[in-house]
Amino acid sequence: MRFREDLKLVIENALKEDIGLGDYTSLACVPKEHIGKAKLIVKDTGIIAGIEFAKEVFSYIDSSIIFNPLCKDGDEVSYGDVAFYVSGSSQKILQAERLVLNAMQRMSAIATKTASYMLLINSTNTQIIDTRKTTPGIRVLEKWAVRIGGGENHRFGLYDMMMLKDNHIDFCGGITKAVKKAVAYKDKNNLQVDIIVEARDHKEVAEILQLNTYVRRILLDNFTIEETLKAVDLIGALCETESSGNITEKTILQYANCGVNYISVGALTHSVYNMDLSLKAF
């Protein structure tokens, strides 16, 4: 699976970046044969995420390390909670420490934010999804965290969906031309990917609907509440609908109440404050 491959790549690159030619401090101060124990202490409140990733990191760096989780991904945690215990080579635990903390702090922040957004619209049938506004190199972790928080993933990259946005449409010479070119390219290359088309106004919505046989979803970009209501009524059951563009915690329920299928929120991954976590020897 692509997920497993991407996860392994993240771990390999992160450890190479951090350890380089060697963790000289640990090599100098901690005997190779020394066995130690450590625990991950939560110093914040929210949704914990990255437990399974931490397990993967410790296993990758030393398969003999014993990992004992006290929480699972998606659990609510509070200040003072212990998320897991780990025991094994002290040198290896120290080498894994920063990667585990960096990843879990950010993943937990994303999961917590996603869960808070989901709570705001839990009275509706709308689903919150992420975007490609992720940190280069660790998209797989950030999108994983969104799922842990109760959201769903939009496309992972440019390869798993054809999404005709404003620039594609303008460069191509219009919506109809862009959609027809996308369909022809799909057919020629036997691609099994969906087509989503961005609409900037109701005129473009109407044009997309003339092509609805080929289009899975219409993206209503920067529509007002009133414009969204009108668009959803116009589209009906012909296509899926997605709202995006500057939707905040204050407005998200209003957009969900319009009846859109999805609301994409870039802030889930690009505007979060890391959860405070600490790995302590004992």
C-alpha positions as CSV (number, residue, x, y, z in Angstrom):
1,M,0.0,0.0,0.0
2,R,1.1,3.6,-0.7
3,F,0.4,4.5,3.0
4,R,2.9,2.0,4.3
5,E,5.5,3.0,1.8
6,D,5.1,6.7,2.6
7,L,5.2,6.1,6.3
8,K,8.5,4.2,6.0
9,L,9.9,7.0,3.9
10,V,9.0,9.6,6.5
11,I,10.7,7.6,9.2
12,E,13.8,6.9,7.2
13,N,14.2,10.6,6.1
14,A,13.5,12.0,9.5
15,L,16.0,9.7,11.3
16,K,18.6,10.4,8.6
17,E,18.1,14.2,9.0
18,D,18.3,14.0,12.8
19,I,21.0,11.4,13.5
20,G,23.2,12.0,10.5
21,L,26.6,10.3,11.1
22,G,25.7,9.5,14.7
23,D,24.1,10.6,17.9
24,Y,27.5,11.6,19.4
25,T,26.1,12.8,22.7
26,S,24.4,9.5,23.5
27,L,27.3,7.5,22.1
28,A,29.6,9.4,24.4
29,C,27.5,9.4,27.6
30,V,25.3,6.2,27.5
31,P,26.9,2.7,27.4
32,K,25.7,0.7,24.4
33,E,24.5,-2.1,26.7
34,H,22.5,0.2,28.9
35,I,18.7,-0.6,29.1
36,G,16.4,2.2,30.0
37,K,12.8,3.1,30.4
38,A,10.8,6.2,29.4
39,K,7.2,7.4,29.4
40,L,5.4,9.9,27.3
41,I,3.7,12.5,29.5
42,V,0.9,14.6,28.3
43,K,1.2,18.2,29.4
44,D,-2.0,19.5,27.6
45,T,-5.6,18.5,26.9
46,G,-7.0,17.2,23.6
47,I,-7.0,14.2,21.3
48,I,-3.9,12.1,21.3
49,A,-2.6,11.0,17.9
50,G,0.5,9.3,16.8
51,I,0.6,6.3,19.2
52,E,0.8,3.9,16.4
53,F,3.3,6.0,14.6
54,A,5.5,6.1,17.7
55,K,5.3,2.3,17.8
56,E,6.5,2.1,14.2
57,V,9.4,4.5,14.9
58,F,10.7,2.5,17.9
59,S,10.3,-0.8,16.1
60,Y,12.1,0.6,13.0
61,I,15.1,1.9,15.1
62,D,15.3,-1.2,17.2
63,S,12.9,-4.1,17.0
64,S,13.8,-5.3,20.5
65,I,12.4,-2.2,22.1
66,I,9.2,-2.9,24.2
67,F,6.4,-0.5,23.5
68,N,3.5,-0.5,26.0
69,P,0.6,1.9,25.1
70,L,-1.7,3.2,27.7
71,C,-3.8,5.2,25.2
72,K,-4.9,4.6,21.7
73,D,-5.1,7.1,18.8
74,G,-8.2,9.2,19.1
75,D,-8.5,9.0,22.9
76,E,-9.1,12.2,24.9
77,V,-6.2,13.0,27.2
78,S,-5.5,15.5,30.0
79,Y,-2.5,17.1,31.7
80,G,-0.5,14.4,33.5
81,D,-1.7,11.4,31.6
82,V,0.9,8.9,30.4
83,A,0.3,7.8,26.8
84,F,2.9,5.0,26.7
85,Y,5.9,3.3,28.3
86,V,8.9,2.2,26.3
87,S,11.9,0.1,27.4
88,G,15.0,-1.1,25.7
89,S,18.3,0.2,24.5
90,S,18.8,3.7,26.0
91,Q,20.8,4.9,23.1
92,K,18.0,3.8,20.6
93,I,15.3,5.4,22.8
94,L,17.2,8.7,22.7
95,Q,17.7,8.5,19.0
96,A,13.9,8.0,18.4
97,E,12.8,10.6,21.0
98,R,12.7,13.8,18.9
99,L,11.0,12.2,15.9
100,V,8.3,10.6,18.1
101,L,7.7,13.9,20.0
102,N,7.7,16.1,16.9
103,A,5.3,13.9,15.1
104,M,2.9,13.2,18.0
105,Q,2.8,16.8,19.0
106,R,1.7,17.9,15.6
107,M,-0.6,15.0,14.9
108,S,-2.3,15.4,18.2
109,A,-2.9,19.1,17.5
110,I,-4.4,18.3,14.1
111,A,-6.6,15.5,15.5
112,T,-7.8,17.9,18.3
113,K,-8.6,20.7,15.9
114,T,-10.4,18.3,13.6
115,A,-12.5,16.8,16.4
116,S,-13.5,20.3,17.6
117,Y,-14.7,21.2,14.1
118,M,-16.6,17.9,13.8
119,L,-18.3,18.7,17.1
120,L,-19.6,21.9,15.7
121,I,-21.5,20.2,12.8
122,N,-22.4,16.9,14.4
123,S,-26.1,17.8,14.0
124,T,-25.7,17.7,10.2
125,N,-24.7,15.1,7.6
126,T,-21.8,17.2,6.3
127,Q,-18.3,15.7,6.5
128,I,-15.2,17.7,7.1
129,I,-12.2,17.0,4.9
130,D,-8.6,18.3,4.7
131,T,-6.7,19.8,1.9
132,R,-3.2,19.6,0.3
133,K,-2.1,22.5,2.6
134,T,0.2,20.3,4.5
135,T,3.8,20.3,5.7
136,P,6.1,19.1,2.9
137,G,7.4,15.6,3.6
138,I,4.9,14.6,6.3
139,R,1.6,14.8,4.5
140,V,0.9,11.2,5.3
141,L,1.1,11.9,9.1
142,E,-1.0,15.0,8.9
143,K,-3.8,13.4,6.9
144,W,-3.6,10.4,9.2
145,A,-4.2,12.7,12.2
146,V,-7.2,14.2,10.4
147,R,-8.8,10.7,10.3
148,I,-7.9,10.1,13.9
149,G,-9.8,13.3,14.7
150,G,-12.9,12.1,12.9
151,G,-12.5,13.9,9.6
152,E,-11.9,12.4,6.1
153,N,-9.1,12.9,3.6
154,H,-9.4,14.8,0.4
155,R,-7.0,13.8,-2.3
156,F,-3.5,12.9,-1.1
157,G,-1.8,14.5,-4.1
158,L,-2.0,15.4,-7.7
159,Y,-2.1,11.7,-8.7
160,D,-5.3,10.4,-7.1
161,M,-7.9,12.9,-8.3
162,M,-8.3,15.3,-11.2
163,M,-9.3,18.6,-9.6
164,L,-9.9,21.4,-12.0
165,K,-9.4,24.6,-10.2
166,D,-9.6,28.2,-11.4
167,N,-6.0,28.3,-12.8
168,H,-6.5,25.0,-14.7
169,I,-9.8,26.3,-16.1
170,D,-8.3,29.7,-17.1
171,F,-5.1,28.2,-18.6
172,C,-7.2,25.7,-20.5
173,G,-9.7,28.3,-21.8
174,G,-12.9,27.5,-19.9
175,I,-14.7,24.9,-17.8
176,T,-16.2,22.8,-20.7
177,K,-12.9,22.6,-22.5
178,A,-11.1,21.7,-19.3
179,V,-13.5,18.9,-18.4
180,K,-13.5,17.4,-21.9
181,K,-9.7,17.4,-21.9
182,A,-9.6,15.8,-18.5
183,V,-12.1,13.1,-19.6
184,A,-10.1,12.4,-22.8
185,Y,-6.8,12.1,-20.8
186,K,-8.5,9.7,-18.3
187,D,-9.7,7.5,-21.1
188,K,-6.5,7.5,-23.0
189,N,-4.5,6.6,-19.9
190,N,-7.1,4.3,-18.4
191,L,-7.1,6.3,-15.1
192,Q,-9.6,5.4,-12.4
193,V,-9.8,8.8,-10.7
194,D,-12.7,11.2,-10.0
195,I,-13.1,14.6,-11.5
196,I,-13.9,17.6,-9.3
197,V,-14.5,21.0,-10.7
198,E,-14.3,24.3,-8.9
199,A,-17.0,26.9,-9.5
200,R,-16.6,30.6,-8.7
201,D,-20.2,31.6,-9.3
202,H,-23.7,30.2,-10.2
203,K,-23.0,30.7,-13.9
204,E,-20.1,28.3,-13.6
205,V,-22.2,25.9,-11.5
206,A,-24.8,25.8,-14.3
207,E,-22.0,25.1,-16.9
208,I,-20.6,22.2,-14.8
209,L,-24.0,20.7,-14.5
210,Q,-24.2,20.4,-18.3
211,L,-21.2,18.1,-17.9
212,N,-22.3,16.3,-14.7
213,T,-22.0,12.9,-16.3
214,Y,-18.2,13.3,-16.0
215,V,-18.0,15.3,-12.8
216,R,-18.1,13.7,-9.4
217,R,-18.2,16.8,-7.3
218,I,-18.6,20.6,-7.6
219,L,-16.4,22.7,-5.4
220,L,-18.1,25.9,-4.3
221,D,-15.2,28.2,-3.7
222,N,-15.6,31.3,-1.6
223,F,-19.4,31.2,-1.9
224,T,-21.4,33.1,0.7
225,I,-24.0,31.3,2.8
226,E,-26.8,32.6,0.5
227,E,-24.9,31.7,-2.6
228,T,-24.2,28.2,-1.2
229,L,-27.9,27.6,-0.5
230,K,-28.8,28.6,-4.0
231,A,-26.1,26.4,-5.5
232,V,-27.0,23.4,-3.5
233,D,-30.6,23.8,-4.6
234,L,-29.5,24.1,-8.2
235,I,-27.2,21.0,-8.0
236,G,-29.6,18.8,-6.1
237,A,-28.5,15.1,-6.4
238,L,-26.7,15.6,-9.8
239,C,-23.3,15.9,-8.1
240,E,-21.6,15.9,-4.8
241,T,-21.0,19.4,-3.3
242,E,-18.1,20.8,-1.4
243,S,-17.7,24.2,0.2
244,S,-14.2,25.8,0.7
245,G,-12.6,29.1,1.2
246,N,-12.1,30.9,4.5
247,I,-14.6,28.8,6.4
248,T,-14.1,29.3,10.2
249,E,-15.4,27.8,13.4
250,K,-17.9,30.7,13.5
251,T,-19.3,30.0,10.1
252,I,-18.9,26.2,9.5
253,L,-22.3,25.2,10.9
254,Q,-24.0,27.7,8.7
255,Y,-22.3,26.2,5.6
256,A,-23.1,22.7,6.8
257,N,-26.7,23.6,7.3
258,C,-26.8,24.5,3.5
259,G,-26.7,20.8,2.8
260,V,-23.3,20.5,1.3
261,N,-21.7,17.0,1.4
262,Y,-18.3,18.2,2.3
263,I,-16.5,21.2,3.8
264,S,-12.7,21.4,3.2
265,V,-10.7,23.2,5.8
266,G,-7.1,24.0,5.2
267,A,-6.7,25.3,8.8
268,L,-6.8,21.7,10.1
269,T,-3.2,21.2,8.9
270,H,-1.8,24.7,8.3
271,S,-2.8,26.5,11.4
272,V,-2.4,24.4,14.6
273,Y,-0.5,24.8,17.8
274,N,1.4,21.6,18.8
275,M,0.2,19.7,21.8
276,D,2.7,19.7,24.7
277,L,4.2,16.3,25.2
278,S,7.3,15.1,26.9
279,L,9.3,11.9,26.9
280,K,10.9,11.3,30.3
281,A,13.3,8.6,31.5
282,F,12.4,6.9,34.8
